[in-house]
Amino acid sequence: MRFAKLARIALGIATWVLTSTSVPAAQTNVAVAANFTEAAKEIAAAFRAKTGHEAVLSFGASGQFYTQITQGAPFQVFLSADDARPKKLVDDGLAAAGSRFTFAIGKLVLWSKTPGLVKGEETLKATSFAKLSICNPAAAPYGAAAVEAMKALKIYETLQPKLVEGATITQAYQFVETGNAELGFVALSQLTGTDTGSRWLVPQELYSPIRQDAVLLKSGASNEAATGFIAFLRGPEARAIIEKYGYVLDGQS
Amino acid sequence: MGGLSTDLWQSVRLTIELAAITTVILLLIGTPTAWWLARSRAWWKEIVATIIALPLVLPPTVLGFYLLLTLGPNGPGGLIASLWGGRTLAFTFEGLIAGSVLYSMPFVVQPIRNAFVAIGDRPLEVAATLRASPRRAFWTVAVPLARPGFLAGAVLGFAHTVGEFGLVLMIGGNIPGRTKVLSVAIFDFVEASQWREANILAAGMIVFTFAVILTMTLIEKRSAGVNA
C-alpha cells in the first residue's frame, strides 16, 4: 500500500520532469559577434521551439573568436560581424566551404543618450564633445567601419584624441549608456526597440557594407543541431527576426 | 626595434608610470592605515580591514562596474572632472590611478600591518621609557623594524598594478599613451592576430613576474635570517 503510493509519487515526478523541461534533442555551441546578441537570442529561442535543438550562444568580438577558433575553441557555428574572418577560416580548412553565407548586412549608427545632440555629420564636424566611443577597429568590424566613415568625412585626425575604444560593440554601447562618452558609433541592432536619445544613421556610401557571414565549423559538420541552426538561419523565420533588428538581408540592399 | 609599433613601448612606459605612482600613493595612505590597524583597539577595525581586503577576492569586474558608474558624469568622478572642465574620470590616467589604488590596496596594507604587529609593544615601550615621543618612536623604531613589510608591500603593490587587466579593460577605453597598459595591449594584439607583438610583451611579463617573485622570496628569507 505504502510502496504503491511512493511509486505513484515517483512516477508523477518523473513525468513532470520529462514533460516540463523537454530535454533538447541535440546541442551546439555558437560563437556570435556581439552586435548580433539580441537577434541571436531570439533566433535561438525560435530554433529551439521549432526543432527542439539547443543553440548555446557565446558573445564576443569577431577577432577574438577567430583567434580562439584557430586554437581549437569548441564552437560548431560562427556568426561573424564581417566576411573576412569566416573566409579565412574556410581557407585555413577550419570551416566547411559551402556553408558560408551572408546572414545580415549591418548598419552603423552614431548615437547619444542626450536628445538633440546627434544631428548628423555636422555633429562630428563641430567636435563639441569630449569622448566618442567606438569598438576596437582591429578586432571588431563595426569599429573598422566607424574609422572608415570618419576618414571619408575627413575628420578622423581631428577626432582621434577624443576616441575611446571598447573591446566589443557591446562595450562601445555601454560607454555611451553609462554617460562616460557623450556619443558613440554603435550597431543599429543595439538600438532596436528604443528611441531614447538622438541618432544618425550613417549613410552607406561612407563605409563598406558590413557583410556579416555565418559559417559551419569543421567540428560541427556531423552535429545535427549545428547544421540545423545554419539551415534555420537561412529560413524565413530567422530572416524576419534579422530584419526586425535593423539589418538588411543579402540581395536587398 | 624601430620596426615594432611605438604603441608597444608606449604601453610599457605607461604601465611602469601607473604602477610607480600607484605604489607611492599606496605607501602614503597605506602606512597610517596599517599602523592604525596594527595598534588600534577599536571594535570596528576588523570591519575596515575586511573592506580593504575585498579586492583580493572580488572579481575585477565588480570593481570595474562600480567604478564606471562612480567615475562617470553622474557620479563623484564626473564632479571632480568638471573642476578642470572634464566630463568623466573614466578613460583618464587619473581614473586608472584611482582604480589601481583601490585594487592594490590590500597588497600593500597587509604586509605592512603584519610587520607592525610583529614588532609588538615592547620596543615601543622601551622607546617611551627613553623619553622618545610617539612620533619619534614611530619613525626611529617602528618604521626601521618594519622595513621588510614596507619592501614586500611596495613590490607587491607595484607588481599587482602591472598585472591588473579586467578593471582597466572596463574603465580605460584603450587609449594609447593614456590608458592602454601592457595587459590590455597584449589582449589587443592577440585579438588582432598580431602574435609577434603579443609574444614580445607576454614573454617580457613572464620574465618580470619571475624576477618579482624571486625578489620577494629573497627579501623574506633575509628578514627571517635577521630575526633568527
HADDOCK unambig.tbl for C-alpha pairs under 7 A between the chains (distance, minus, plus):
assign (segid A and resid 63 and name CA) (segid B and resid 191 and name CA) 5.18 0.50 0.50
assign (segid A and resid 63 and name CA) (segid B and resid 192 and name CA) 5.97 0.50 0.50
assign (segid A and resid 64 and name CA) (segid B and resid 191 and name CA) 4.60 0.50 0.50
assign (segid A and resid 67 and name CA) (segid B and resid 191 and name CA) 6.49 0.50 0.50
assign (segid A and resid 67 and name CA) (segid B and resid 193 and name CA) 6.57 0.50 0.50
assign (segid A and resid 138 and name CA) (segid B and resid 192 and name CA) 5.45 0.50 0.50
assign (segid A and resid 139 and name CA) (segid B and resid 191 and name CA) 5.75 0.50 0.50
assign (segid A and resid 139 and name CA) (segid B and resid 192 and name CA) 5.28 0.50 0.50
assign (segid A and resid 164 and name CA) (segid B and resid 173 and name CA) 4.60 0.50 0.50
assign (segid A and resid 164 and name CA) (segid B and resid 174 and name CA) 6.35 0.50 0.50
assign (segid A and resid 164 and name CA) (segid B and resid 175 and name CA) 6.13 0.50 0.50
assign (segid A and resid 165 and name CA) (segid B and resid 173 and name CA) 4.58 0.50 0.50
assign (segid A and resid 165 and name CA) (segid B and resid 174 and name CA) 5.30 0.50 0.50
assign (segid A and resid 165 and name CA) (segid B and resid 175 and name CA) 6.98 0.50 0.50
assign (segid A and resid 166 and name CA) (segid B and resid 173 and name CA) 5.73 0.50 0.50
assign (segid A and resid 178 and name CA) (segid B and resid 69 and name CA) 6.70 0.50 0.50
assign (segid A and resid 179 and name CA) (segid B and resid 72 and name CA) 6.48 0.50 0.50
assign (segid A and resid 179 and name CA) (segid B and resid 73 and name CA) 6.23 0.50 0.50
assign (segid A and resid 180 and name CA) (segid B and resid 72 and name CA) 5.07 0.50 0.50
assign (segid A and resid 180 and name CA) (segid B and resid 73 and name CA) 6.23 0.50 0.50
assign (segid A and resid 180 and name CA) (segid B and resid 88 and name CA) 5.84 0.50 0.50
assign (segid A and resid 180 and name CA) (segid B and resid 90 and name CA) 6.62 0.50 0.50
